[in-house]
Amino acid sequence: MRKTPTHIHCSTLPTHPVSIPVCLFFFLLLLSACQPRQQVTPTSVFTITPQATPTASLNAPTPTGTPDPLGSLSHPLGMGLVSPNQDPDAINSADVLAQEITTLSQINVRSFVYPDYQALLDALHEEEIQFAWLPPFTYLVAHNRGLGELSLLTNHFGVYQYGFQILAHVDSQFNVYYDPQANRNFADTQTALLQFQERQPCWVDPQSASGYVAPLGILAPLGVTLKPGVFAQSHTAVIRALYIKEVCDFGVTYTTYGDPRTAATILDDLPDTLTKIVVVWQSNPDIPNLALSFTPDVPPDLRLGISNALVNYAKTPEGQQTLTTANAYEIAGLKMFDDQVFDPLRTLVDASGIKLKDLIGK
């Protein structure tokens, strides 16, 4: 048998015209078979990594400007007061007061007058103001919210704190345990007050410190239950109600800095009131007057500087008049106190069961 050649040469193929392409085809086929196969290398997966946000260089320059300090000309402390009717005299006096504080302390102060104490508390919270004049219950609210720390109390008719008294008509046959000559009670509280069990009181109003909240805070812990009371709306109205005897069995009013029985409007109409209406028992002076308090972030040196300036200003007739007009509250002087002076009032409010949020403004 004839062996098949291992190599094909085109010269061995017929020279027919059709054979030339065939020869070329076989030649190319043979050539491709002789080429070594290339290894296919898988393409690597290309992952796009987001670039990190550029950070400032450690050597980059930092701003050199710093805020002006509190109390400077461009950053004054705000002082808050309240005038429900936005009285022009009160607003003007508040401005004068701020100017006097600035002059005396060299600490720049600006006054802000609000229509109510809720608005003032909001301003303390928003840091629009840094100190404010606050009545006792409102101060307790501010302190509880971290917005107020006591600095000064006002001298109102000669005292910095006051109390309440329980009164009755001389014909009521209640036992009297208060000695007006010695200005003291001569029986313990429980003995004096249990006689009011199931009797009807005349209160002043539901937010009155001396005419409702504090008396209730004394009576409630003793277990004294009362008939529904009458809110007379003023201290002198309580005296009138007791005088006519048919409205209530006993009544409560302020004491210490005065006695509503001696008010001109009472004595002009009822000149024998002092003999007809007697004091059965009198409390301790546990209710602080109008307070000046600062927010906790005010530095101690600024608090002391402003407080000293106000104490000195309140020693002058002009200062007393400006303070009185600005606050619509008679102020005869100022004195420094710390927050502990409010502890007895805190106890009375807690015992009364009345919520402090319902006493804002008083």
QUIKAQUI-V641471 format. One record per run of one state. SS is the DSSP state (@ for helix, = for strand, . for the rest). FROM is the first residue (numbers start at 1). LEN is the number of residues. If there is no record, write none. Layout:
ss:SS from:FROM len:LEN
ss:SS from:FROM len:LEN
//
This chain:
ss:. from:1 len:9
ss:@ from:10 len:3
ss:. from:13 len:4
ss:@ from:17 len:18
ss:. from:35 len:37
ss:= from:72 len:1
ss:. from:73 len:2
ss:= from:75 len:1
ss:. from:76 len:1
ss:= from:77 len:6
ss:. from:83 len:5
ss:@ from:88 len:18
ss:. from:106 len:3
ss:= from:109 len:6
ss:. from:115 len:2
ss:@ from:117 len:9
ss:. from:126 len:5
ss:= from:131 len:4
ss:. from:135 len:1
ss:@ from:136 len:9
ss:. from:145 len:4
ss:= from:149 len:8
ss:. from:157 len:2
ss:= from:159 len:1
ss:. from:160 len:1
ss:= from:161 len:9
ss:@ from:170 len:3
ss:. from:173 len:5
ss:= from:178 len:2
ss:. from:180 len:4
ss:= from:184 len:2
ss:. from:186 len:3
ss:@ from:189 len:8
ss:. from:197 len:3
ss:= from:200 len:4
ss:. from:204 len:5
ss:@ from:209 len:14
ss:. from:223 len:4
ss:= from:227 len:5
ss:. from:232 len:3
ss:@ from:235 len:10
ss:. from:245 len:5
ss:= from:250 len:6
ss:. from:256 len:4
ss:@ from:260 len:3
ss:. from:263 len:1
ss:@ from:264 len:4
ss:. from:268 len:5
ss:@ from:273 len:4
ss:= from:277 len:6
ss:. from:283 len:4
ss:= from:287 len:2
ss:. from:289 len:2
ss:= from:291 len:4
ss:. from:295 len:5
ss:@ from:300 len:14
ss:. from:314 len:3
ss:@ from:317 len:11
ss:. from:328 len:5
ss:= from:333 len:4
ss:. from:337 len:2
ss:@ from:339 len:14
ss:. from:353 len:3
ss:@ from:356 len:4
ss:. from:360 len:3
//
